């Protein structure tokens, strides 16, 4: 599994390229907190922060939380995509490879309370959760969630 984004940036660009334009973003120390990818499709533009976790905690930096919250507050479309992935084991249980898509404005709560909190507050926070790995994730549903009107 590649890096802290679980290879999600590449997977989003690959599986959602039809009808959408994706731009991977690398700002480094120039502008901390900017999400991993920007997208545009059907006249809708937005940002996706990509994360990977083995459990239910989501590691977001204070700069990422602040950026997502500020952009949303000013009318921007922001999302957090989390790949919950592990190979299984006695303490972890069976192997898991899930995609979680969440509303970015809840980044402060997501950082402190994690995916279980998002699942319990699904109507406002969690847009979708797809199991089975990238080949089985419902990419058309993901696209629909990203491009849905506010």
Secondary structure as a PSIPRED ss2 file (coil, helix, strand):
# PSIPRED VFORMAT (PSIPRED V4.0)

   1 X C   1.000  0.000  0.000
   2 X C   1.000  0.000  0.000
   3 X C   1.000  0.000  0.000
   4 X C   1.000  0.000  0.000
   5 X C   1.000  0.000  0.000
   6 X C   1.000  0.000  0.000
   7 X C   1.000  0.000  0.000
   8 X H   0.000  1.000  0.000
   9 X H   0.000  1.000  0.000
  10 X H   0.000  1.000  0.000
  11 X H   0.000  1.000  0.000
  12 X H   0.000  1.000  0.000
  13 X H   0.000  1.000  0.000
  14 X H   0.000  1.000  0.000
  15 X H   0.000  1.000  0.000
  16 X C   1.000  0.000  0.000
  17 X C   1.000  0.000  0.000
  18 X C   1.000  0.000  0.000
  19 X C   1.000  0.000  0.000
  20 X C   1.000  0.000  0.000
  21 X E   0.000  0.000  1.000
  22 X E   0.000  0.000  1.000
  23 X E   0.000  0.000  1.000
  24 X E   0.000  0.000  1.000
  25 X C   1.000  0.000  0.000
  26 X C   1.000  0.000  0.000
  27 X C   1.000  0.000  0.000
  28 X C   1.000  0.000  0.000
  29 X C   1.000  0.000  0.000
  30 X C   1.000  0.000  0.000
  31 X C   1.000  0.000  0.000
  32 X C   1.000  0.000  0.000
  33 X C   1.000  0.000  0.000
  34 X C   1.000  0.000  0.000
  35 X C   1.000  0.000  0.000
  36 X C   1.000  0.000  0.000
  37 X E   0.000  0.000  1.000
  38 X E   0.000  0.000  1.000
  39 X E   0.000  0.000  1.000
  40 X E   0.000  0.000  1.000
  41 X E   0.000  0.000  1.000
  42 X C   1.000  0.000  0.000
  43 X C   1.000  0.000  0.000
  44 X E   0.000  0.000  1.000
  45 X E   0.000  0.000  1.000
  46 X E   0.000  0.000  1.000
  47 X E   0.000  0.000  1.000
  48 X E   0.000  0.000  1.000
  49 X E   0.000  0.000  1.000
  50 X E   0.000  0.000  1.000
  51 X E   0.000  0.000  1.000
  52 X E   0.000  0.000  1.000
  53 X E   0.000  0.000  1.000
  54 X C   1.000  0.000  0.000
  55 X C   1.000  0.000  0.000
  56 X C   1.000  0.000  0.000
  57 X C   1.000  0.000  0.000
  58 X C   1.000  0.000  0.000
  59 X C   1.000  0.000  0.000
  60 X C   1.000  0.000  0.000
  61 X C   1.000  0.000  0.000
  62 X H   0.000  1.000  0.000
  63 X H   0.000  1.000  0.000
  64 X H   0.000  1.000  0.000
  65 X H   0.000  1.000  0.000
  66 X H   0.000  1.000  0.000
  67 X H   0.000  1.000  0.000
  68 X H   0.000  1.000  0.000
  69 X H   0.000  1.000  0.000
  70 X H   0.000  1.000  0.000
  71 X H   0.000  1.000  0.000
  72 X H   0.000  1.000  0.000
  73 X H   0.000  1.000  0.000
  74 X C   1.000  0.000  0.000
  75 X C   1.000  0.000  0.000
  76 X C   1.000  0.000  0.000
  77 X C   1.000  0.000  0.000
  78 X E   0.000  0.000  1.000
  79 X E   0.000  0.000  1.000
  80 X E   0.000  0.000  1.000
  81 X E   0.000  0.000  1.000
  82 X E   0.000  0.000  1.000
  83 X E   0.000  0.000  1.000
  84 X E   0.000  0.000  1.000
  85 X E   0.000  0.000  1.000
  86 X E   0.000  0.000  1.000
  87 X C   1.000  0.000  0.000
  88 X C   1.000  0.000  0.000
  89 X E   0.000  0.000  1.000
  90 X C   1.000  0.000  0.000
  91 X C   1.000  0.000  0.000
  92 X C   1.000  0.000  0.000
  93 X E   0.000  0.000  1.000
  94 X C   1.000  0.000  0.000
  95 X C   1.000  0.000  0.000
  96 X E   0.000  0.000  1.000
  97 X E   0.000  0.000  1.000
  98 X E   0.000  0.000  1.000
  99 X E   0.000  0.000  1.000
 100 X E   0.000  0.000  1.000
 101 X E   0.000  0.000  1.000
 102 X E   0.000  0.000  1.000
 103 X E   0.000  0.000  1.000
 104 X H   0.000  1.000  0.000
 105 X H   0.000  1.000  0.000
 106 X H   0.000  1.000  0.000
 107 X H   0.000  1.000  0.000
 108 X H   0.000  1.000  0.000
 109 X H   0.000  1.000  0.000
 110 X H   0.000  1.000  0.000
 111 X H   0.000  1.000  0.000
 112 X H   0.000  1.000  0.000
 113 X H   0.000  1.000  0.000
 114 X H   0.000  1.000  0.000
 115 X H   0.000  1.000  0.000
 116 X H   0.000  1.000  0.000
 117 X H   0.000  1.000  0.000
 118 X H   0.000  1.000  0.000
 119 X H   0.000  1.000  0.000
 120 X H   0.000  1.000  0.000
 121 X C   1.000  0.000  0.000
 122 X C   1.000  0.000  0.000
 123 X C   1.000  0.000  0.000
 124 X C   1.000  0.000  0.000
 125 X C   1.000  0.000  0.000
 126 X E   0.000  0.000  1.000
 127 X E   0.000  0.000  1.000
 128 X E   0.000  0.000  1.000
 129 X E   0.000  0.000  1.000
 130 X E   0.000  0.000  1.000
 131 X C   1.000  0.000  0.000
 132 X C   1.000  0.000  0.000
 133 X C   1.000  0.000  0.000
 134 X C   1.000  0.000  0.000
 135 X C   1.000  0.000  0.000
 136 X C   1.000  0.000  0.000
 137 X C   1.000  0.000  0.000
 138 X C   1.000  0.000  0.000
 139 X H   0.000  1.000  0.000
 140 X H   0.000  1.000  0.000
 141 X H   0.000  1.000  0.000
 142 X H   0.000  1.000  0.000
 143 X H   0.000  1.000  0.000
 144 X H   0.000  1.000  0.000
 145 X H   0.000  1.000  0.000
 146 X H   0.000  1.000  0.000
 147 X H   0.000  1.000  0.000
 148 X C   1.000  0.000  0.000
 149 X C   1.000  0.000  0.000
 150 X C   1.000  0.000  0.000
